[in-house]
Amino acid sequence: MMACLGLAEVEAPSSATLPGRKRKADGSDCSPRATAGPRSLGVRQLAEFRQACRDARETWHSLLGETSIASIGAGVLAVVEGLSSPHGLVSAADGYTKKSLIRKLIFACPHSWHAKDWDAVSRNNLQEWSPDEAGVLKAFSDTDTAESISNLLLGRPDWGLLVSCWACVWKPALPELRKNGVSLGSISSGNAEAIAQAAAALHQETGAEETAAAAVRRWLEGRQAELGGP
């Protein structure tokens, strides 16, 4: 599964990587010295920003009462596009910052969490509405829906906007598998269920969410015990 979604080529972090340090999707440093600081707004730009927000107020208020996720997503996209042009208040490029803003605004709409029409949201819509630095969505076809993608990866129909989070959680597990000589092709549905059980056990024991890599490590240790290995 993870191999066909383009995650199998992710390399293990360098030993020089400091724990807890934020890094970009490509593994490069995300420290203040590695990235430019935020662009400050002048008085004129700030006035334009406030006016653009006022112009979008009516549309935003209508979205707060919208129950269709397809309509909410399209409306939020229009609002953010309005802030992008012509004033350049939000980056016009479809980059991480812009798509993160779109996703957050969709989540801010109260009915987005209870919407029933995720089957009306396409793979292309998800790519417009949320960042996907790992490129997981590219592995799906234009005819796949947010509902089908979410069901496949997350076991429920309404988490399509969190697919990129799924990728971030599971990427560290791949080096753990390779290090122990386990190929993705050898993981059966039964093995996958055992990994899920290991993750659930970690959660129950610690009372907090554990990493996917920790769950895979526990599963590998259990397999070694079954096979009489070291």
SULWO-V593703 format. One record per residue. N is the residue number from 1. SS is DSSP state (H for helix, E for strand, C for the rest). OMEGA is omega in whole degrees, 0 to 359 (none if undefined). Layout:
BEGIN
n:N ss:SS omega:OMEGA
n:N ss:SS omega:OMEGA
END
This chain:
BEGIN
n:1 ss:C omega:183
n:2 ss:C omega:180
n:3 ss:C omega:183
n:4 ss:C omega:177
n:5 ss:C omega:173
n:6 ss:C omega:182
n:7 ss:C omega:188
n:8 ss:C omega:184
n:9 ss:C omega:181
n:10 ss:C omega:182
n:11 ss:C omega:176
n:12 ss:C omega:180
n:13 ss:C omega:177
n:14 ss:C omega:179
n:15 ss:C omega:180
n:16 ss:C omega:181
n:17 ss:C omega:180
n:18 ss:C omega:179
n:19 ss:C omega:175
n:20 ss:C omega:181
n:21 ss:C omega:179
n:22 ss:C omega:179
n:23 ss:E omega:177
n:24 ss:C omega:182
n:25 ss:C omega:180
n:26 ss:C omega:178
n:27 ss:C omega:181
n:28 ss:C omega:185
n:29 ss:E omega:179
n:30 ss:C omega:181
n:31 ss:C omega:181
n:32 ss:C omega:181
n:33 ss:C omega:182
n:34 ss:C omega:182
n:35 ss:C omega:179
n:36 ss:C omega:179
n:37 ss:C omega:181
n:38 ss:C omega:180
n:39 ss:C omega:180
n:40 ss:C omega:180
n:41 ss:C omega:174
n:42 ss:C omega:181
n:43 ss:H omega:182
n:44 ss:H omega:181
n:45 ss:H omega:179
n:46 ss:H omega:178
n:47 ss:H omega:178
n:48 ss:H omega:179
n:49 ss:H omega:180
n:50 ss:H omega:179
n:51 ss:H omega:178
n:52 ss:H omega:177
n:53 ss:H omega:177
n:54 ss:H omega:180
n:55 ss:H omega:182
n:56 ss:H omega:187
n:57 ss:H omega:182
n:58 ss:H omega:178
n:59 ss:H omega:181
n:60 ss:H omega:180
n:61 ss:H omega:178
n:62 ss:H omega:180
n:63 ss:H omega:180
n:64 ss:H omega:178
n:65 ss:C omega:182
n:66 ss:C omega:181
n:67 ss:C omega:180
n:68 ss:C omega:180
n:69 ss:H omega:178
n:70 ss:H omega:179
n:71 ss:H omega:179
n:72 ss:H omega:181
n:73 ss:H omega:180
n:74 ss:H omega:180
n:75 ss:H omega:178
n:76 ss:H omega:177
n:77 ss:H omega:180
n:78 ss:H omega:179
n:79 ss:H omega:181
n:80 ss:H omega:176
n:81 ss:H omega:178
n:82 ss:H omega:177
n:83 ss:H omega:181
n:84 ss:H omega:186
n:85 ss:C omega:5
n:86 ss:C omega:190
n:87 ss:C omega:182
n:88 ss:C omega:183
n:89 ss:C omega:172
n:90 ss:C omega:182
n:91 ss:C omega:180
n:92 ss:C omega:179
n:93 ss:C omega:180
n:94 ss:C omega:183
n:95 ss:C omega:185
n:96 ss:H omega:184
n:97 ss:H omega:182
n:98 ss:H omega:182
n:99 ss:H omega:175
n:100 ss:H omega:178
n:101 ss:H omega:179
n:102 ss:H omega:181
n:103 ss:H omega:180
n:104 ss:H omega:179
n:105 ss:H omega:175
n:106 ss:H omega:179
n:107 ss:H omega:180
n:108 ss:H omega:177
n:109 ss:C omega:190
n:110 ss:H omega:184
n:111 ss:H omega:180
n:112 ss:H omega:182
n:113 ss:H omega:182
n:114 ss:C omega:182
n:115 ss:C omega:183
n:116 ss:C omega:187
n:117 ss:C omega:178
n:118 ss:H omega:177
n:119 ss:H omega:178
n:120 ss:H omega:179
n:121 ss:C omega:184
n:122 ss:E omega:173
n:123 ss:H omega:180
n:124 ss:H omega:176
n:125 ss:H omega:179
n:126 ss:H omega:180
n:127 ss:H omega:177
n:128 ss:H omega:190
n:129 ss:H omega:184
n:130 ss:C omega:178
n:131 ss:C omega:180
n:132 ss:C omega:185
n:133 ss:C omega:179
n:134 ss:C omega:178
n:135 ss:C omega:182
n:136 ss:C omega:184
n:137 ss:H omega:180
n:138 ss:H omega:181
n:139 ss:H omega:180
n:140 ss:C omega:182
n:141 ss:C omega:179
n:142 ss:C omega:183
n:143 ss:C omega:177
n:144 ss:C omega:181
n:145 ss:E omega:176
n:146 ss:H omega:180
n:147 ss:H omega:182
n:148 ss:H omega:180
n:149 ss:H omega:180
n:150 ss:H omega:179
n:151 ss:H omega:182
n:152 ss:H omega:188
n:153 ss:H omega:189
n:154 ss:H omega:174
n:155 ss:C omega:176
n:156 ss:C omega:190
n:157 ss:C omega:194
n:158 ss:C omega:180
n:159 ss:C omega:181
n:160 ss:H omega:180
n:161 ss:H omega:181
n:162 ss:H omega:180
n:163 ss:H omega:180
n:164 ss:H omega:177
n:165 ss:H omega:176
n:166 ss:H omega:181
n:167 ss:H omega:181
n:168 ss:H omega:181
n:169 ss:H omega:189
n:170 ss:H omega:179
n:171 ss:H omega:181
n:172 ss:H omega:181
n:173 ss:H omega:185
n:174 ss:H omega:177
n:175 ss:H omega:178
n:176 ss:H omega:178
n:177 ss:H omega:182
n:178 ss:H omega:181
n:179 ss:H omega:181
n:180 ss:C omega:174
n:181 ss:C omega:179
n:182 ss:C omega:177
n:183 ss:C omega:181
n:184 ss:H omega:180
n:185 ss:H omega:182
n:186 ss:H omega:180
n:187 ss:C omega:180
n:188 ss:C omega:177
n:189 ss:H omega:177
n:190 ss:H omega:177
n:191 ss:H omega:179
n:192 ss:H omega:178
n:193 ss:H omega:179
n:194 ss:H omega:177
n:195 ss:H omega:178
n:196 ss:H omega:178
n:197 ss:H omega:177
n:198 ss:H omega:178
n:199 ss:H omega:179
n:200 ss:H omega:179
n:201 ss:H omega:178
n:202 ss:H omega:180
n:203 ss:H omega:181
n:204 ss:H omega:183
n:205 ss:H omega:186
n:206 ss:H omega:184
n:207 ss:C omega:180
n:208 ss:C omega:178
n:209 ss:C omega:177
n:210 ss:C omega:183
n:211 ss:C omega:176
n:212 ss:H omega:180
n:213 ss:H omega:178
n:214 ss:H omega:179
n:215 ss:H omega:179
n:216 ss:H omega:179
n:217 ss:H omega:179
n:218 ss:H omega:179
n:219 ss:H omega:179
n:220 ss:H omega:178
n:221 ss:H omega:178
n:222 ss:H omega:179
n:223 ss:H omega:178
n:224 ss:H omega:179
n:225 ss:H omega:180
n:226 ss:H omega:183
n:227 ss:H omega:180
n:228 ss:C omega:180
n:229 ss:C omega:181
n:230 ss:C omega:none
END
